[in-house]
Every structure is written in C-alpha cells, then in structure tokens.
Amino acid sequence: MDYILENALIVTEKSKDNTNILKVYADRIVLAKNENEKEEKKNA
C-alpha cells in the first residue's frame, strides 16, 4: 500500500534480534487511492 505523508519523520532502530524497526511520525498520513494521486504529490 502507498501512503502520502505530510511533515514526516522516519526513525530507524535496531531491535534486540537485530531486525530493523521503522517508526513513522507524520502530521498527516493519507492512503494513496491511485497512481495519479501519488504522481501529483511528488510533483507538487
């Protein structure tokens, strides 16, 4: 699934079993409905 993030902070951490943990903080997270919306946001 694709998401549109606004004012996002992504933090990576190593867990005890050495796997990567991604923590995503954002003012707004929206599910991208289609390809056009994703392109629009990239070009904006």
Secondary structure, 3 states (H helix, E strand, C coil): CCEEEEEEEEEEEECCCCCEEEEEEEEEEEECCCHHHHHHHHHC
